[in-house]
Amino acid sequence: MVRVRLFAALREAAGVSEVDEQPGRLGDILARLEHRYGERFSAVLGTASVLVDGGRCGDRAVEVPDGAEVALLPPFSGGCR
């Protein structure tokens, strides 16, 4: 299984912070999540950073193997000055 971690607005849209998915192409994994969690999730995902095992990944054709971790991080703001 692939561990998918959801942060901030994606976590809120899905109602969970983590989900397991079948290994496969990154684009297929993301499409299954969009189908499962709906339009709000999909809209936020369109602007999110995608990390596979800690490294940024913009290539949706990348194969995500069994045991990998995908982290989905929407844009955020804030902090201290």
TARAUR-V299456 format. One record per pair of residues at least 4 apart in sequence whose C-alpha atoms are under 8 Angstrom apart, sorted by the first residue. I is the first residue (numbers start at 1). GAP is how many residues later the second one is. D is the distance in whole Angstrom. If there is no record, write none. Layout:
((I	GAP	D) (I	GAP	D))
This chain:
((1	19	6) (1	20	6) (1	21	5) (1	22	6) (1	65	5) (1	66	6) (1	67	8) (2	18	6) (2	19	5) (2	20	6) (2	21	6) (2	62	8) (2	63	7) (2	64	6) (2	65	5) (2	66	5) (2	67	6) (2	68	7) (3	15	7) (3	16	6) (3	17	5) (3	18	7) (3	64	7) (3	65	6) (3	66	5) (3	67	6) (4	14	6) (4	15	5) (4	16	6) (4	17	7) (4	65	6) (4	66	5) (4	67	6) (4	68	8) (5	12	6) (5	13	4) (5	14	7) (5	64	7) (5	65	6) (5	66	5) (5	67	6) (6	4	6) (6	5	5) (6	10	7) (6	11	5) (6	12	6) (6	65	6) (6	66	5) (6	67	7) (7	4	5) (7	5	8) (7	10	7) (7	64	8) (7	65	6) (7	66	6) (7	67	7) (8	4	6) (8	65	7) (8	66	7) (9	4	6) (9	32	8) (9	35	7) (9	65	7) (10	4	6) (10	31	6) (10	34	7) (10	35	7) (10	62	8) (10	63	8) (10	64	7) (11	4	6) (11	5	5) (11	6	5) (12	4	7) (13	24	7) (13	27	6) (13	28	5) (14	23	5) (14	27	7) (21	8	7) (22	7	7) (22	44	7) (23	6	8) (23	40	8) (23	41	6) (23	42	5) (23	43	5) (24	4	7) (24	5	7) (24	39	5) (24	40	5) (24	41	7) (25	4	6) (25	35	7) (25	36	5) (25	37	5) (25	38	4) (25	39	6) (26	4	6) (26	33	8) (26	34	5) (26	35	6) (26	36	6) (26	37	6) (26	38	6) (27	4	6) (27	33	4) (27	34	6) (27	35	8) (28	4	6) (28	32	8) (29	4	6) (30	4	6) (31	4	6) (32	4	6) (33	4	6) (34	4	6) (34	5	7) (34	7	6) (34	8	5) (37	4	6) (37	5	8) (38	4	6) (39	4	6) (40	4	6) (41	4	6) (42	4	6) (43	4	7) (44	4	6) (44	30	7) (45	27	8) (45	29	7) (47	27	6) (47	28	7) (48	24	6) (48	25	5) (48	26	4) (48	27	6) (49	7	7) (49	8	8) (49	23	6) (49	24	5) (49	25	6) (49	26	7) (50	6	6) (50	7	6) (50	8	7) (50	20	7) (50	21	6) (50	22	5) (50	23	7) (51	4	5) (51	5	4) (51	6	5) (51	19	6) (51	20	5) (51	21	7) (52	4	6) (52	5	6) (52	12	8) (52	16	7) (52	17	6) (52	18	5) (52	19	7) (53	15	6) (53	16	5) (53	17	6) (53	18	8) (54	15	8) (54	16	8) (54	17	8) (64	4	6))
